[in-house]
Amino acid sequence: MSISKKLLFTLCAGVVVIGLVGCKQEGPAERAGKTIDEAVEKTGEQIEKAAEKIKESAK
């Protein structure tokens, strides 16, 4: 096997290992982050609704 094939094999194996490590279960920080993201998204939606109501009432 040539050096370039060995290097390519090693690189591919490394990518697979990194991919598998990234698939582990989420911990408490990830869950908290998701909860915060959802709260921010809901708040943004409520602000948009309020802004629309203000625009409609200003007409």
PASE-997046 format. One record per atom (N, C-alpha, C, O): y, z, x; atom name. Coordinates in nm, 3 decimals. Example, Ala and Ser with C-alpha at 12.3 -4.5 7.8 and 13.67 -1.06 7.14 Angstrom:
REM PASE-997046
pt v:-0.569 w:0.780 u:1.319 atome:N
pt v:-0.450 w:0.780 u:1.230 atome:CA
pt v:-0.330 w:0.780 u:1.320 atome:C
pt v:-0.332 w:0.846 u:1.424 atome:O
pt v:-0.225 w:0.708 u:1.285 atome:N
pt v:-0.106 w:0.714 u:1.367 atome:CA
pt v:0.003 w:0.787 u:1.290 atome:C
pt v:0.114 w:0.804 u:1.341 atome:O
REM end
This chain:
REM PASE-997046
pt v:-0.116 w:0.000 u:0.085 atome:N
pt v:0.000 w:0.000 u:0.000 atome:CA
pt v:0.123 w:0.000 u:0.090 atome:C
pt v:0.133 w:0.079 u:0.184 atome:O
pt v:0.218 w:-0.089 u:0.060 atome:N
pt v:0.338 w:-0.098 u:0.143 atome:CA
pt v:0.432 w:0.019 u:0.114 atome:C
pt v:0.419 w:0.089 u:0.014 atome:O
pt v:0.526 w:0.036 u:0.203 atome:N
pt v:0.621 w:0.146 u:0.190 atome:CA
pt v:0.704 w:0.131 u:0.063 atome:C
pt v:0.731 w:0.230 u:-0.005 atome:O
pt v:0.744 w:0.008 u:0.029 atome:N
pt v:0.826 w:-0.011 u:-0.090 atome:CA
pt v:0.746 w:0.023 u:-0.217 atome:C
pt v:0.803 w:0.076 u:-0.312 atome:O
pt v:0.618 w:-0.007 u:-0.220 atome:N
pt v:0.536 w:0.027 u:-0.336 atome:CA
pt v:0.518 w:0.179 u:-0.346 atome:C
pt v:0.521 w:0.234 u:-0.456 atome:O
pt v:0.501 w:0.245 u:-0.232 atome:N
pt v:0.488 w:0.391 u:-0.232 atome:CA
pt v:0.618 w:0.455 u:-0.281 atome:C
pt v:0.617 w:0.550 u:-0.359 atome:O
pt v:0.730 w:0.401 u:-0.234 atome:N
pt v:0.860 w:0.454 u:-0.276 atome:CA
pt v:0.881 w:0.433 u:-0.425 atome:C
pt v:0.927 w:0.524 u:-0.494 atome:O
pt v:0.848 w:0.317 u:-0.476 atome:N
pt v:0.861 w:0.288 u:-0.618 atome:CA
pt v:0.771 w:0.380 u:-0.700 atome:C
pt v:0.813 w:0.433 u:-0.803 atome:O
pt v:0.647 w:0.400 u:-0.656 atome:N
pt v:0.554 w:0.489 u:-0.725 atome:CA
pt v:0.608 w:0.632 u:-0.728 atome:C
pt v:0.604 w:0.699 u:-0.832 atome:O
pt v:0.659 w:0.678 u:-0.615 atome:N
pt v:0.714 w:0.814 u:-0.607 atome:CA
pt v:0.834 w:0.829 u:-0.698 atome:C
pt v:0.849 w:0.931 u:-0.766 atome:O
pt v:0.919 w:0.729 u:-0.701 atome:N
pt v:1.038 w:0.732 u:-0.787 atome:CA
pt v:0.997 w:0.736 u:-0.934 atome:C
pt v:1.052 w:0.815 u:-1.010 atome:O
pt v:0.903 w:0.654 u:-0.974 atome:N
pt v:0.855 w:0.653 u:-1.112 atome:CA
pt v:0.791 w:0.786 u:-1.149 atome:C
pt v:0.813 w:0.837 u:-1.259 atome:O
pt v:0.712 w:0.841 u:-1.060 atome:N
pt v:0.649 w:0.970 u:-1.087 atome:CA
pt v:0.755 w:1.079 u:-1.103 atome:C
pt v:0.742 w:1.166 u:-1.189 atome:O
pt v:0.858 w:1.073 u:-1.023 atome:N
pt v:0.967 w:1.170 u:-1.034 atome:CA
pt v:1.039 w:1.161 u:-1.167 atome:C
pt v:1.073 w:1.262 u:-1.227 atome:O
pt v:1.062 w:1.039 u:-1.213 atome:N
pt v:1.129 w:1.019 u:-1.342 atome:CA
pt v:1.043 w:1.076 u:-1.455 atome:C
pt v:1.095 w:1.139 u:-1.546 atome:O
pt v:0.913 w:1.054 u:-1.449 atome:N
pt v:0.822 w:1.106 u:-1.551 atome:CA
pt v:0.823 w:1.258 u:-1.551 atome:C
pt v:0.828 w:1.319 u:-1.657 atome:O
pt v:0.819 w:1.318 u:-1.436 atome:N
pt v:0.820 w:1.465 u:-1.426 atome:CA
pt v:0.950 w:1.521 u:-1.481 atome:C
pt v:0.948 w:1.619 u:-1.556 atome:O
pt v:1.062 w:1.461 u:-1.446 atome:N
pt v:1.192 w:1.508 u:-1.496 atome:CA
pt v:1.197 w:1.493 u:-1.648 atome:C
pt v:1.249 w:1.580 u:-1.717 atome:O
pt v:1.144 w:1.383 u:-1.699 atome:N
pt v:1.142 w:1.363 u:-1.843 atome:CA
pt v:1.059 w:1.467 u:-1.915 atome:C
pt v:1.098 w:1.514 u:-2.022 atome:O
pt v:0.945 w:1.502 u:-1.858 atome:N
pt v:0.860 w:1.603 u:-1.922 atome:CA
pt v:0.922 w:1.741 u:-1.917 atome:C
pt v:0.908 w:1.819 u:-2.011 atome:O
pt v:0.991 w:1.773 u:-1.811 atome:N
pt v:1.057 w:1.903 u:-1.800 atome:CA
pt v:1.169 w:1.912 u:-1.903 atome:C
pt v:1.194 w:2.020 u:-1.958 atome:O
pt v:1.236 w:1.802 u:-1.930 atome:N
pt v:1.345 w:1.801 u:-2.027 atome:CA
pt v:1.297 w:1.818 u:-2.170 atome:C
pt v:1.379 w:1.843 u:-2.259 atome:O
pt v:1.169 w:1.806 u:-2.196 atome:N
pt v:1.115 w:1.816 u:-2.331 atome:CA
pt v:1.071 w:1.957 u:-2.369 atome:C
pt v:1.009 w:1.976 u:-2.473 atome:O
pt v:1.102 w:2.053 u:-2.288 atome:N
pt v:1.059 w:2.190 u:-2.318 atome:CA
pt v:1.130 w:2.241 u:-2.442 atome:C
pt v:1.230 w:2.183 u:-2.486 atome:O
pt v:1.080 w:2.349 u:-2.498 atome:N
pt v:1.139 w:2.406 u:-2.619 atome:CA
pt v:1.280 w:2.456 u:-2.590 atome:C
pt v:1.311 w:2.501 u:-2.479 atome:O
pt v:1.364 w:2.448 u:-2.692 atome:N
pt v:1.501 w:2.493 u:-2.673 atome:CA
pt v:1.508 w:2.645 u:-2.675 atome:C
pt v:1.434 w:2.712 u:-2.747 atome:O
pt v:1.595 w:2.697 u:-2.595 atome:N
pt v:1.612 w:2.841 u:-2.586 atome:CA
pt v:1.724 w:2.889 u:-2.675 atome:C
pt v:1.779 w:2.812 u:-2.754 atome:O
pt v:1.759 w:3.015 u:-2.663 atome:N
pt v:1.863 w:3.072 u:-2.750 atome:CA
pt v:2.001 w:3.008 u:-2.727 atome:C
pt v:2.079 w:2.996 u:-2.821 atome:O
pt v:2.030 w:2.967 u:-2.605 atome:N
pt v:2.161 w:2.905 u:-2.579 atome:CA
pt v:2.171 w:2.770 u:-2.648 atome:C
pt v:2.277 w:2.735 u:-2.702 atome:O
pt v:2.063 w:2.694 u:-2.647 atome:N
pt v:2.065 w:2.564 u:-2.714 atome:CA
pt v:2.078 w:2.580 u:-2.865 atome:C
pt v:2.152 w:2.506 u:-2.929 atome:O
pt v:2.008 w:2.678 u:-2.921 atome:N
pt v:2.017 w:2.703 u:-3.065 atome:CA
pt v:2.158 w:2.748 u:-3.101 atome:C
pt v:2.212 w:2.704 u:-3.203 atome:O
pt v:2.217 w:2.835 u:-3.020 atome:N
pt v:2.353 w:2.881 u:-3.047 atome:CA
pt v:2.451 w:2.764 u:-3.038 atome:C
pt v:2.543 w:2.754 u:-3.118 atome:O
pt v:2.431 w:2.678 u:-2.942 atome:N
pt v:2.517 w:2.561 u:-2.927 atome:CA
pt v:2.509 w:2.470 u:-3.048 atome:C
pt v:2.611 w:2.419 u:-3.094 atome:O
pt v:2.388 w:2.449 u:-3.100 atome:N
pt v:2.371 w:2.367 u:-3.220 atome:CA
pt v:2.442 w:2.431 u:-3.339 atome:C
pt v:2.508 w:2.362 u:-3.417 atome:O
pt v:2.429 w:2.562 u:-3.352 atome:N
pt v:2.494 w:2.632 u:-3.463 atome:CA
pt v:2.645 w:2.618 u:-3.454 atome:C
pt v:2.712 w:2.595 u:-3.555 atome:O
pt v:2.699 w:2.631 u:-3.334 atome:N
pt v:2.843 w:2.616 u:-3.314 atome:CA
pt v:2.886 w:2.474 u:-3.345 atome:C
pt v:2.989 w:2.453 u:-3.410 atome:O
pt v:2.809 w:2.375 u:-3.299 atome:N
pt v:2.842 w:2.236 u:-3.327 atome:CA
pt v:2.845 w:2.208 u:-3.477 atome:C
pt v:2.935 w:2.140 u:-3.526 atome:O
pt v:2.747 w:2.260 u:-3.548 atome:N
pt v:2.743 w:2.241 u:-3.693 atome:CA
pt v:2.863 w:2.307 u:-3.761 atome:C
pt v:2.922 w:2.250 u:-3.852 atome:O
pt v:2.898 w:2.426 u:-3.718 atome:N
pt v:3.012 w:2.496 u:-3.776 atome:CA
pt v:3.142 w:2.420 u:-3.751 atome:C
pt v:3.226 w:2.408 u:-3.841 atome:O
pt v:3.158 w:2.368 u:-3.631 atome:N
pt v:3.279 w:2.292 u:-3.598 atome:CA
pt v:3.285 w:2.164 u:-3.682 atome:C
pt v:3.391 w:2.125 u:-3.730 atome:O
pt v:3.171 w:2.100 u:-3.698 atome:N
pt v:3.166 w:1.977 u:-3.778 atome:CA
pt v:3.203 w:2.005 u:-3.923 atome:C
pt v:3.281 w:1.931 u:-3.983 atome:O
pt v:3.148 w:2.111 u:-3.981 atome:N
pt v:3.178 w:2.147 u:-4.120 atome:CA
pt v:3.326 w:2.183 u:-4.134 atome:C
pt v:3.389 w:2.145 u:-4.233 atome:O
pt v:3.381 w:2.254 u:-4.038 atome:N
pt v:3.521 w:2.290 u:-4.042 atome:CA
pt v:3.608 w:2.165 u:-4.037 atome:C
pt v:3.706 w:2.154 u:-4.111 atome:O
pt v:3.572 w:2.071 u:-3.951 atome:N
pt v:3.646 w:1.946 u:-3.942 atome:CA
pt v:3.643 w:1.869 u:-4.073 atome:C
pt v:3.744 w:1.811 u:-4.113 atome:O
pt v:3.528 w:1.868 u:-4.140 atome:N
pt v:3.517 w:1.801 u:-4.269 atome:CA
pt v:3.607 w:1.867 u:-4.373 atome:C
pt v:3.672 w:1.799 u:-4.452 atome:O
pt v:3.610 w:2.000 u:-4.373 atome:N
pt v:3.695 w:2.072 u:-4.467 atome:CA
pt v:3.843 w:2.045 u:-4.440 atome:C
pt v:3.921 w:2.032 u:-4.534 atome:O
pt v:3.881 w:2.036 u:-4.314 atome:N
pt v:4.020 w:2.005 u:-4.279 atome:CA
pt v:4.056 w:1.865 u:-4.326 atome:C
pt v:4.166 w:1.842 u:-4.376 atome:O
pt v:3.964 w:1.770 u:-4.310 atome:N
pt v:3.990 w:1.634 u:-4.356 atome:CA
pt v:4.006 w:1.630 u:-4.507 atome:C
pt v:4.095 w:1.562 u:-4.558 atome:O
pt v:3.922 w:1.704 u:-4.581 atome:N
pt v:3.934 w:1.709 u:-4.726 atome:CA
pt v:4.068 w:1.769 u:-4.767 atome:C
pt v:4.134 w:1.719 u:-4.859 atome:O
pt v:4.109 w:1.875 u:-4.700 atome:N
pt v:4.237 w:1.938 u:-4.730 atome:CA
pt v:4.352 w:1.843 u:-4.701 atome:C
pt v:4.449 w:1.838 u:-4.777 atome:O
pt v:4.344 w:1.769 u:-4.593 atome:N
pt v:4.449 w:1.674 u:-4.558 atome:CA
pt v:4.458 w:1.564 u:-4.664 atome:C
pt v:4.568 w:1.521 u:-4.700 atome:O
pt v:4.344 w:1.518 u:-4.713 atome:N
pt v:4.344 w:1.416 u:-4.819 atome:CA
pt v:4.409 w:1.470 u:-4.946 atome:C
pt v:4.486 w:1.398 u:-5.010 atome:O
pt v:4.380 w:1.595 u:-4.982 atome:N
pt v:4.440 w:1.655 u:-5.101 atome:CA
pt v:4.591 w:1.666 u:-5.085 atome:C
pt v:4.666 w:1.644 u:-5.179 atome:O
pt v:4.634 w:1.702 u:-4.965 atome:N
pt v:4.778 w:1.714 u:-4.939 atome:CA
pt v:4.844 w:1.578 u:-4.951 atome:C
pt v:4.952 w:1.567 u:-5.011 atome:O
pt v:4.782 w:1.475 u:-4.896 atome:N
pt v:4.836 w:1.339 u:-4.906 atome:CA
pt v:4.846 w:1.294 u:-5.051 atome:C
pt v:4.946 w:1.234 u:-5.091 atome:O
pt v:4.742 w:1.322 u:-5.130 atome:N
pt v:4.741 w:1.282 u:-5.271 atome:CA
pt v:4.850 w:1.356 u:-5.349 atome:C
pt v:4.916 w:1.296 u:-5.434 atome:O
pt v:4.869 w:1.484 u:-5.321 atome:N
pt v:4.968 w:1.560 u:-5.395 atome:CA
pt v:5.110 w:1.524 u:-5.351 atome:C
pt v:5.205 w:1.548 u:-5.426 atome:O
pt v:5.126 w:1.469 u:-5.233 atome:N
pt v:5.259 w:1.433 u:-5.185 atome:CA
pt v:5.307 w:1.300 u:-5.244 atome:C
pt v:5.425 w:1.267 u:-5.233 atome:O
pt v:5.218 w:1.223 u:-5.306 atome:N
pt v:5.256 w:1.093 u:-5.362 atome:CA
pt v:5.337 w:1.106 u:-5.485 atome:C
pt v:5.377 w:1.005 u:-5.544 atome:O
REM end
